[in-house]
Amino acid sequence: MRHLTQAAVGVAGTLAALSLAAGAFIYSGVYNIGADDHHTRLVLALIGQLRDRSIAVRAGAIAVPDLDDPGRIAAGARQYAQRCAGCHLAPGVTRSDLRPGLYPHPPNLVQADPPDARRAFWTIKHGIKMSAMPAWGQRLDDVAIWDVVAFVRKLPSLTQEAYGQLAQ
């Protein structure tokens, strides 16, 4: 019993010391949170792992509707042109005024592999903290979000002309 008590005191002391060190680090302000200063590799890896696991856990049970409907893809193209292209670019659009000031930089969805539908839906609906990715579920219903997902999955294969026709 005495060893158990000593172990508990040791664990409690270690946790207290770690809490104090974390508090001192945060209070010091030494870590630059500005979007124009990149994260360290460790912080970037931790954030990436946290993001990926969080989305995977929450998106796994989402039921995916038919995403090949041309009407759905066209509706998604119009939403994308209005709400997404400024950050994620589009065929024939390689720069935007907003994009350089964002960190982490949003993925260029024209050059990305088509995303997993469940992950894309969850991300569009709920956004991602501290990334400038808004929670569109507060402005768009699920049908409109699925339209965007349907379009984004087709985006890498579109020409500039095809995009322009769909986005009108």
FINU-210039 format. One record per atom (N, C-alpha, C, CB): atom name; residue in one letter; x, y, z; residue number from 1. Coordinates in steps of 0.2 Angstrom, whole numbers, plus 2048, in hexadecimal, padded with zeros to 3 digits. Glycine has a CB too. Example, Ala and Ser with C-alpha at 12.3 -4.5 7.8 and 13.67 -1.06 7.14 Angstrom:
FINU-210039
atome_residu_u_v_w_num
N_a_842_7E4_827_1
CA_a_83E_7EA_827_1
C_a_842_7F0_827_1
CB_a_839_7EA_82D_1
N_s_840_7F5_823_2
CA_s_844_7FB_824_2
C_s_840_800_827_2
CB_s_846_7FD_81D_2
//
This chain:
FINU-210039
atome_residu_u_v_w_num
N_m_804_7FA_800_1
CA_m_800_800_800_1
C_m_804_806_800_1
CB_m_7FB_800_806_1
N_r_80A_806_804_2
CA_r_80E_80C_804_2
C_r_811_80D_7FD_2
CB_r_814_80A_809_2
N_h_813_808_7F9_3
CA_h_815_80A_7F2_3
C_h_810_80D_7EE_3
CB_h_818_803_7EF_3
N_l_80A_80B_7EF_4
CA_l_805_80E_7EB_4
C_l_804_815_7ED_4
CB_l_7FE_80A_7EC_4
N_t_804_817_7F3_5
CA_t_804_81E_7F5_5
C_t_809_822_7F3_5
CB_t_803_81E_7FD_5
N_q_80F_81F_7F3_6
CA_q_815_823_7F0_6
C_q_815_824_7E9_6
CB_q_81C_81F_7F2_6
N_a_812_81F_7E5_7
CA_a_811_820_7DE_7
C_a_80C_825_7DC_7
CB_a_80F_819_7DB_7
N_a_807_825_7E0_8
CA_a_801_82A_7DF_8
C_a_804_831_7E0_8
CB_a_7FB_829_7E4_8
N_v_808_832_7E6_9
CA_v_80B_838_7E7_9
C_v_810_83B_7E2_9
CB_v_80F_838_7EE_9
N_g_814_836_7DF_10
CA_g_818_837_7DA_10
C_g_815_839_7D3_10
CB_g_81D_831_7D8_10
N_v_80F_836_7D2_11
CA_v_80B_838_7CC_11
C_v_808_83E_7CD_11
CB_v_806_832_7CA_11
N_a_805_840_7D2_12
CA_a_802_846_7D4_12
C_a_808_84C_7D3_12
CB_a_7FF_846_7DB_12
N_g_80D_84B_7D6_13
CA_g_813_850_7D6_13
C_g_815_851_7CF_13
CB_g_819_84D_7DA_13
N_t_816_84C_7CB_14
CA_t_818_84D_7C4_14
C_t_812_851_7C0_14
CB_t_819_846_7C1_14
N_l_80C_84F_7C1_15
CA_l_807_852_7BE_15
C_l_806_85A_7C0_15
CB_l_800_84F_7BF_15
N_a_808_85B_7C6_16
CA_a_808_862_7C8_16
C_a_80D_866_7C5_16
CB_a_808_862_7D0_16
N_a_813_863_7C5_17
CA_a_819_866_7C2_17
C_a_818_867_7BA_17
CB_a_81F_862_7C3_17
N_l_815_863_7B7_18
CA_l_813_863_7B0_18
C_l_80E_869_7AF_18
CB_l_811_85D_7AD_18
N_s_809_869_7B3_19
CA_s_804_86E_7B3_19
C_s_807_875_7B4_19
CB_s_7FF_86D_7B8_19
N_l_80C_876_7B9_20
CA_l_80F_87C_7BA_20
C_l_813_87E_7B4_20
CB_l_813_87C_7C0_20
N_a_817_87A_7B1_21
CA_a_81B_87B_7AC_21
C_a_817_87D_7A6_21
CB_a_820_875_7AA_21
N_a_812_87A_7A4_22
CA_a_80D_87C_79F_22
C_a_80A_883_7A0_22
CB_a_808_876_79E_22
N_g_808_884_7A6_23
CA_g_805_88B_7A8_23
C_g_80B_890_7A7_23
CB_g_803_88B_7AF_23
N_a_811_88F_7A9_24
CA_a_816_894_7A8_24
C_a_818_895_7A1_24
CB_a_81C_891_7AC_24
N_f_818_890_79D_25
CA_f_819_890_796_25
C_f_813_894_792_25
CB_f_819_889_792_25
N_i_80D_893_794_26
CA_i_808_897_791_26
C_i_808_89E_793_26
CB_i_801_893_793_26
N_y_809_89F_799_27
CA_y_809_8A6_79C_27
C_y_80F_8AA_799_27
CB_y_809_8A6_7A4_27
N_s_814_8A7_798_28
CA_s_81A_8AA_795_28
C_s_819_8AE_78F_28
CB_s_820_8A6_795_28
N_g_815_8AB_78B_29
CA_g_813_8AD_784_29
C_g_819_8AC_77F_29
CB_g_812_8B5_784_29
N_v_81E_8A8_781_30
CA_v_823_8A7_77D_30
C_v_822_8A3_776_30
CB_v_828_8A2_780_30
N_y_81C_8A0_776_31
CA_y_81A_89C_76F_31
C_y_816_8A2_76B_31
CB_y_816_896_771_31
N_n_819_8A3_765_32
CA_n_816_8A8_761_32
C_n_810_8A5_75D_32
CB_n_81B_8AB_75B_32
N_i_80A_8A7_75F_33
CA_i_803_8A4_75C_33
C_i_801_8A8_756_33
CB_i_7FE_8A4_761_33
N_g_805_8AC_753_34
CA_g_804_8B0_74D_34
C_g_803_8AC_747_34
CB_g_809_8B6_74C_34
N_a_7FF_8AD_743_35
CA_a_7FE_8A9_73D_35
C_a_804_8AA_738_35
CB_a_7F7_8AB_739_35
N_d_808_8AF_739_36
CA_d_80D_8B0_734_36
C_d_814_8AD_737_36
CB_d_80E_8B8_733_36
N_d_813_8A9_73C_37
CA_d_819_8A5_73F_37
C_d_817_89E_73F_37
CB_d_81B_8A8_746_37
N_h_81B_89A_73C_38
CA_h_819_893_73B_38
C_h_81A_88F_742_38
CB_h_81D_88F_736_38
N_h_816_88A_743_39
CA_h_817_885_749_39
C_h_81D_882_748_39
CB_h_811_881_749_39
N_t_820_87F_74E_40
CA_t_825_87B_74E_40
C_t_823_874_74B_40
CB_t_828_87A_755_40
N_r_827_870_749_41
CA_r_826_869_746_41
C_r_822_865_74B_41
CB_r_82C_866_744_41
N_l_824_865_751_42
CA_l_820_861_756_42
C_l_819_864_757_42
CB_l_824_862_75D_42
N_v_818_86A_758_43
CA_v_811_86D_759_43
C_v_80D_86C_753_43
CB_v_812_875_75A_43
N_l_810_86C_74D_44
CA_l_80C_86B_746_44
C_l_80A_864_746_44
CB_l_811_86D_740_44
N_a_80F_85F_748_45
CA_a_80D_858_748_45
C_a_808_856_74D_45
CB_a_813_854_74A_45
N_l_808_859_753_46
CA_l_803_858_758_46
C_l_7FC_85B_756_46
CB_l_805_85C_75F_46
N_i_7FC_861_753_47
CA_i_7F6_864_751_47
C_i_7F3_85F_74B_47
CB_i_7F7_86B_74E_47
N_g_7F7_85D_746_48
CA_g_7F5_859_741_48
C_g_7F2_852_743_48
CB_g_7FA_858_73C_48
N_q_7F5_84F_748_49
CA_q_7F3_849_74B_49
C_q_7EC_84A_74E_49
CB_q_7F8_846_74F_49
N_l_7EC_84F_752_50
CA_l_7E5_851_756_50
C_l_7E0_852_751_50
CB_l_7E6_857_75A_50
N_r_7E1_856_74C_51
CA_r_7DC_858_747_51
C_r_7DA_851_743_51
CB_r_7DF_85D_741_51
N_d_7DE_84D_741_52
CA_d_7DD_847_73D_52
C_d_7D9_842_741_52
CB_d_7E3_844_73B_52
N_r_7DB_841_748_53
CA_r_7D7_83C_74C_53
C_r_7D0_83F_74E_53
CB_r_7DC_83B_752_53
N_s_7D0_845_74F_54
CA_s_7CA_848_751_54
C_s_7C4_847_74C_54
CB_s_7CB_84F_753_54
N_i_7C6_849_746_55
CA_i_7C2_848_740_55
C_i_7C0_841_73F_55
CB_i_7C5_84C_73A_55
N_a_7C5_83D_73F_56
CA_a_7C4_836_73D_56
C_a_7BF_833_742_56
CB_a_7CA_832_73E_56
N_v_7BF_834_749_57
CA_v_7BB_832_74E_57
C_v_7B4_834_74D_57
CB_v_7BD_834_755_57
N_r_7B3_83B_74B_58
CA_r_7AC_83E_74A_58
C_r_7A9_83C_743_58
CB_r_7AD_845_74B_58
N_a_7AD_83B_73E_59
CA_a_7AA_83A_737_59
C_a_7A9_833_736_59
CB_a_7AF_83D_732_59
N_g_7AB_82F_739_60
CA_g_7AA_828_737_60
C_g_7A3_825_736_60
CB_g_7AD_823_73D_60
N_a_79E_828_73A_61
CA_a_798_825_739_61
C_a_793_829_735_61
CB_a_795_824_740_61
N_i_796_82E_731_62
CA_i_792_832_72D_62
C_i_790_82E_727_62
CB_i_795_839_72B_62
N_a_789_82E_725_63
CA_a_786_82B_71F_63
C_a_788_830_719_63
CB_a_77F_829_720_63
N_v_78A_82D_714_64
CA_v_78C_831_70E_64
C_v_787_830_709_64
CB_v_793_82F_70B_64
N_p_784_835_706_65
CA_p_77F_835_701_65
C_p_782_834_6FA_65
CB_p_77A_83B_701_65
N_d_77E_834_6F5_66
CA_d_781_833_6EE_66
C_d_784_83A_6EC_66
CB_d_77B_832_6E9_66
N_l_78B_839_6EB_67
CA_l_78E_83F_6EA_67
C_l_790_840_6E2_67
CB_l_795_83F_6ED_67
N_d_78D_83C_6DE_68
CA_d_78E_83C_6D7_68
C_d_789_840_6D3_68
CB_d_78F_835_6D4_68
N_d_784_842_6D6_69
CA_d_77E_846_6D3_69
C_d_781_84D_6D0_69
CB_d_779_847_6D8_69
N_p_780_84E_6CA_70
CA_p_783_854_6C7_70
C_p_780_85A_6CA_70
CB_p_782_854_6BF_70
N_g_77A_85A_6CB_71
CA_g_776_860_6CF_71
C_g_77A_861_6D5_71
CB_g_76F_85F_6D0_71
N_r_77B_85C_6D9_72
CA_r_77F_85D_6DF_72
C_r_786_860_6DE_72
CB_r_77F_857_6E3_72
N_i_789_85E_6D9_73
CA_i_790_860_6D8_73
C_i_790_867_6D6_73
CB_i_793_85C_6D3_73
N_a_78B_869_6D2_74
CA_a_78A_870_6CF_74
C_a_788_875_6D5_74
CB_a_785_871_6CA_74
N_a_784_873_6D9_75
CA_a_782_877_6DF_75
C_a_788_878_6E4_75
CB_a_77C_874_6E3_75
N_g_78C_872_6E5_76
CA_g_792_873_6E9_76
C_g_797_877_6E6_76
CB_g_795_86C_6EA_76
N_a_798_877_6DF_77
CA_a_79C_87C_6DC_77
C_a_79B_883_6DD_77
CB_a_79C_87B_6D4_77
N_r_794_885_6DD_78
CA_r_792_88C_6DE_78
C_r_794_88E_6E5_78
CB_r_78B_88D_6DD_78
N_q_793_889_6EA_79
CA_q_794_88B_6F1_79
C_q_79C_88B_6F2_79
CB_q_792_885_6F6_79
N_y_7A0_887_6EF_80
CA_y_7A7_887_6EF_80
C_y_7AA_88E_6EC_80
CB_y_7AA_881_6EB_80
N_a_7A7_890_6E7_81
CA_a_7AA_896_6E4_81
C_a_7A8_89C_6E8_81
CB_a_7A6_897_6DD_81
N_q_7A3_89C_6EC_82
CA_q_7A1_8A1_6F0_82
C_q_7A4_8A1_6F7_82
CB_q_799_8A1_6F1_82
N_r_7A5_89B_6F9_83
CA_r_7A8_89B_700_83
C_r_7AF_898_701_83
CB_r_7A3_897_704_83
N_c_7B1_894_6FD_84
CA_c_7B7_890_6FE_84
C_c_7BD_892_6FA_84
CB_c_7B5_889_6FD_84
N_a_7BC_894_6F4_85
CA_a_7C2_895_6EF_85
C_a_7C7_89A_6F1_85
CB_a_7BF_897_6E8_85
N_g_7C5_89F_6F5_86
CA_g_7C9_8A4_6F8_86
C_g_7CF_8A1_6FC_86
CB_g_7C6_8A9_6FC_86
N_c_7CD_89C_6FF_87
CA_c_7D3_898_703_87
C_c_7D5_892_700_87
CB_c_7D0_896_70A_87
N_h_7D1_88E_6FD_88
CA_h_7D3_888_6FA_88
C_h_7D5_888_6F3_88
CB_h_7CE_883_6FC_88
N_l_7D4_88E_6F0_89
CA_l_7D5_88F_6E9_89
C_l_7D0_88B_6E4_89
CB_l_7DC_88D_6E7_89
N_a_7D2_88B_6DD_90
CA_a_7CD_888_6D9_90
C_a_7D1_887_6D2_90
CB_a_7C7_88C_6D7_90
N_p_7CE_883_6CD_91
CA_p_7D2_883_6C7_91
C_p_7D3_889_6C4_91
CB_p_7CE_87E_6C2_91
N_g_7D9_88B_6C2_92
CA_g_7DB_891_6BF_92
C_g_7DC_897_6C4_92
CB_g_7D5_894_6BB_92
N_v_7DB_896_6CB_93
CA_v_7DC_89A_6D0_93
C_v_7E1_898_6D4_93
CB_v_7D5_89C_6D4_93
N_t_7E7_89B_6D4_94
CA_t_7ED_898_6D7_94
C_t_7EF_89D_6DD_94
CB_t_7F3_898_6D3_94
N_r_7EC_8A2_6DE_95
CA_r_7ED_8A7_6E4_95
C_r_7E7_8AA_6E6_95
CB_r_7F3_8AC_6E2_95
N_s_7E7_8AD_6EC_96
CA_s_7E2_8B1_6EF_96
C_s_7E5_8B6_6F4_96
CB_s_7DC_8AD_6F2_96
N_d_7E1_8BB_6F5_97
CA_d_7E4_8C0_6FA_97
C_d_7E4_8BE_701_97
CB_d_7E0_8C7_6F9_97
N_l_7DF_8B9_702_98
CA_l_7DE_8B7_709_98
C_l_7E3_8B1_70B_98
CB_l_7D7_8B4_70A_98
N_r_7E4_8AD_706_99
CA_r_7E8_8A7_707_99
C_r_7EF_8A8_70B_99
CB_r_7E9_8A3_701_99
N_p_7F3_8AD_708_100
CA_p_7FA_8AD_70B_100
C_p_7FA_8AF_713_100
CB_p_7FE_8B3_707_100
N_g_7F5_8B2_715_101
CA_g_7F5_8B4_71C_101
C_g_7F2_8AE_721_101
CB_g_7F1_8BA_71D_101
N_l_7F0_8A8_71E_102
CA_l_7EE_8A3_722_102
C_l_7F3_89E_724_102
CB_l_7E8_89F_71E_102
N_y_7F3_89C_72A_103
CA_y_7F8_897_72C_103
C_y_7F4_893_731_103
CB_y_7FE_89A_72F_103
N_p_7F4_88C_730_104
CA_p_7F7_889_72B_104
C_p_7F3_88A_724_104
CB_p_7F7_881_72C_104
N_h_7F7_88A_71F_105
CA_h_7F4_88B_718_105
C_h_7EF_886_717_105
CB_h_7F9_88B_713_105
N_p_7E9_888_714_106
CA_p_7E4_883_713_106
C_p_7E6_87F_70D_106
CB_p_7DD_887_711_106
N_p_7E4_879_70C_107
CA_p_7E6_875_707_107
C_p_7E3_877_700_107
CB_p_7E4_86D_707_107
N_n_7E7_877_6FB_108
CA_n_7E5_879_6F4_108
C_n_7E1_873_6F2_108
CB_n_7EB_87B_6EF_108
N_l_7DA_873_6F2_109
CA_l_7D6_86D_6F0_109
C_l_7D6_86B_6E9_109
CB_l_7CF_86F_6F2_109
N_v_7D9_870_6E5_110
CA_v_7DA_86E_6DD_110
C_v_7DF_869_6DD_110
CB_v_7DB_874_6D9_110
N_q_7E4_869_6E1_111
CA_q_7EA_865_6E0_111
C_q_7EA_85F_6E5_111
CB_q_7F0_869_6E1_111
N_a_7E5_85F_6E9_112
CA_a_7E4_85A_6EE_112
C_a_7E1_853_6EB_112
CB_a_7E1_85C_6F5_112
N_d_7E2_84E_6EF_113
CA_d_7DE_848_6ED_113
C_d_7D7_849_6EF_113
CB_d_7E1_841_6F0_113
N_p_7D2_846_6EC_114
CA_p_7CB_847_6EE_114
C_p_7CB_845_6F6_114
CB_p_7C6_843_6EA_114
N_p_7C7_849_6FA_115
CA_p_7C7_847_701_115
C_p_7C2_841_702_115
CB_p_7C5_84D_705_115
N_d_7C3_83E_708_116
CA_d_7BE_83A_70B_116
C_d_7B8_83E_70C_116
CB_d_7C1_836_711_116
N_a_7B2_83B_709_117
CA_a_7AC_83F_70A_117
C_a_7AA_840_711_117
CB_a_7A6_83B_706_117
N_r_7AA_83B_715_118
CA_r_7A8_83C_71C_118
C_r_7AD_842_720_118
CB_r_7A9_836_720_118
N_r_7B3_841_71F_119
CA_r_7B8_846_722_119
C_r_7B6_84D_71F_119
CB_r_7BF_844_720_119
N_a_7B5_84E_718_120
CA_a_7B4_854_715_120
C_a_7AE_857_718_120
CB_a_7B4_853_70E_120
N_f_7A8_853_719_121
CA_f_7A2_855_71B_121
C_f_7A3_858_722_121
CB_f_79D_850_71B_121
N_w_7A6_854_727_122
CA_w_7A7_856_72E_122
C_w_7AB_85D_72E_122
CB_w_7AA_850_732_122
N_t_7B0_85D_72A_123
CA_t_7B5_863_72A_123
C_t_7B1_869_728_123
CB_t_7BB_862_726_123
N_i_7AD_869_723_124
CA_i_7AA_86E_720_124
C_i_7A4_870_725_124
CB_i_7A6_86D_719_124
N_k_7A1_86B_728_125
CA_k_79B_86D_72C_125
C_k_79E_870_733_125
CB_k_797_867_72E_125
N_h_7A3_86D_736_126
CA_h_7A5_86F_73C_126
C_h_7AB_874_73D_126
CB_h_7A7_869_740_126
N_g_7AF_875_737_127
CA_g_7B5_879_737_127
C_g_7BB_876_73B_127
CB_g_7B3_880_739_127
N_i_7C0_879_73B_128
CA_i_7C6_877_73F_128
C_i_7C9_87D_743_128
CB_i_7CC_874_73A_128
N_k_7C9_87C_749_129
CA_k_7CC_881_74E_129
C_k_7D3_884_74C_129
CB_k_7CB_87F_755_129
N_m_7D4_88A_74D_130
CA_m_7DA_88D_74C_130
C_m_7DD_88C_745_130
CB_m_7DF_88B_751_130
N_s_7D9_88B_740_131
CA_s_7DB_88A_739_131
C_s_7D8_88E_734_131
CB_s_7DA_883_737_131
N_a_7D4_893_736_132
CA_a_7D0_897_731_132
C_a_7CA_893_72D_132
CB_a_7D4_89B_72D_132
N_m_7CA_88C_72F_133
CA_m_7C4_889_72B_133
C_m_7BE_889_72F_133
CB_m_7C6_881_72B_133
N_p_7B9_88D_72C_134
CA_p_7B3_88F_730_134
C_p_7AE_888_730_134
CB_p_7AF_894_72D_134
N_a_7AA_889_735_135
CA_a_7A5_883_736_135
C_a_79F_886_732_135
CB_a_7A3_883_73D_135
N_w_79F_883_72B_136
CA_w_799_885_727_136
C_w_793_882_729_136
CB_w_79B_883_720_136
N_g_792_87D_72D_137
CA_g_78C_87B_730_137
C_g_788_880_733_137
CB_g_78D_875_734_137
N_q_78A_885_735_138
CA_q_786_88B_738_138
C_q_783_88F_733_138
CB_q_78B_88F_73D_138
N_r_785_88E_72C_139
CA_r_782_892_727_139
C_r_77F_88E_722_139
CB_r_788_897_724_139
N_l_782_888_721_140
CA_l_77F_883_71C_140
C_l_77C_87D_71F_140
CB_l_785_881_717_140
N_d_776_87B_71C_141
CA_d_773_875_71E_141
C_d_777_86F_71B_141
CB_d_76C_874_71C_141
N_d_776_869_71E_142
CA_d_77A_863_71C_142
C_d_779_861_714_142
CB_d_777_85D_720_142
N_v_774_863_711_143
CA_v_773_862_70A_143
C_v_778_866_706_143
CB_v_76C_863_707_143
N_a_779_86C_708_144
CA_a_77E_871_705_144
C_a_785_86F_706_144
CB_a_77C_878_707_144
N_i_786_86C_70C_145
CA_i_78D_86A_70E_145
C_i_78F_864_70A_145
CB_i_78E_868_715_145
N_w_78A_85F_709_146
CA_w_78B_859_705_146
C_w_78C_85C_6FD_146
CB_w_785_854_705_146
N_d_789_861_6FB_147
CA_d_78A_863_6F4_147
C_d_791_866_6F4_147
CB_d_785_869_6F3_147
N_v_794_869_6F9_148
CA_v_79B_86B_6F8_148
C_v_79F_865_6F8_148
CB_v_79C_870_6FE_148
N_v_79E_860_6FD_149
CA_v_7A2_85A_6FD_149
C_v_7A2_857_6F6_149
CB_v_7A0_855_702_149
N_a_79C_856_6F3_150
CA_a_79C_853_6EC_150
C_a_7A0_857_6E7_150
CB_a_795_853_6EA_150
N_f_7A0_85E_6E7_151
CA_f_7A4_862_6E3_151
C_f_7AB_861_6E4_151
CB_f_7A2_869_6E3_151
N_v_7AD_862_6EB_152
CA_v_7B4_861_6ED_152
C_v_7B8_85B_6EA_152
CB_v_7B5_862_6F4_152
N_r_7B4_855_6EB_153
CA_r_7B6_84F_6E8_153
C_r_7B8_84F_6E1_153
CB_r_7B2_849_6EA_153
N_k_7B4_853_6DD_154
CA_k_7B6_853_6D6_154
C_k_7BB_859_6D4_154
CB_k_7AF_855_6D2_154
N_l_7BC_85D_6D8_155
CA_l_7C0_863_6D7_155
C_l_7C7_862_6D4_155
CB_l_7C1_867_6DD_155
N_p_7CB_85D_6D6_156
CA_p_7D1_85C_6D3_156
C_p_7D1_85A_6CC_156
CB_p_7D5_856_6D7_156
N_s_7CC_857_6CA_157
CA_s_7CB_855_6C3_157
C_s_7C8_85A_6BE_157
CB_s_7C7_84F_6C2_157
N_l_7C6_860_6C1_158
CA_l_7C3_865_6BD_158
C_l_7C8_86A_6B9_158
CB_l_7BE_869_6C1_158
N_t_7C7_86C_6B3_159
CA_t_7CA_871_6B0_159
C_t_7C8_878_6B2_159
CB_t_7CA_870_6A8_159
N_q_7CB_87D_6B0_160
CA_q_7C9_884_6B2_160
C_q_7C2_885_6AE_160
CB_q_7CE_889_6B0_160
N_e_7C1_883_6A8_161
CA_e_7BB_884_6A5_161
C_e_7B5_880_6A8_161
CB_e_7BC_882_69D_161
N_a_7B6_87A_6AA_162
CA_a_7B1_876_6AD_162
C_a_7AF_879_6B4_162
CB_a_7B3_86F_6AE_162
N_y_7B4_87B_6B7_163
CA_y_7B3_87F_6BE_163
C_y_7AF_885_6BD_163
CB_y_7B9_880_6C1_163
N_g_7B1_889_6B8_164
CA_g_7AD_88F_6B7_164
C_g_7A6_88E_6B5_164
CB_g_7B1_893_6B1_164
N_q_7A5_889_6B1_165
CA_q_79E_887_6AF_165
C_q_79A_885_6B5_165
CB_q_79E_882_6A9_165
N_l_79D_881_6B9_166
CA_l_799_87E_6BF_166
C_l_798_884_6C4_166
CB_l_79D_878_6C2_166
N_a_79C_888_6C5_167
CA_a_79C_88D_6CA_167
C_a_797_893_6C9_167
CB_a_7A3_890_6CC_167
N_q_795_893_6C3_168
CA_q_791_899_6C1_168
C_q_78A_898_6C4_168
CB_q_790_89A_6B9_168
//
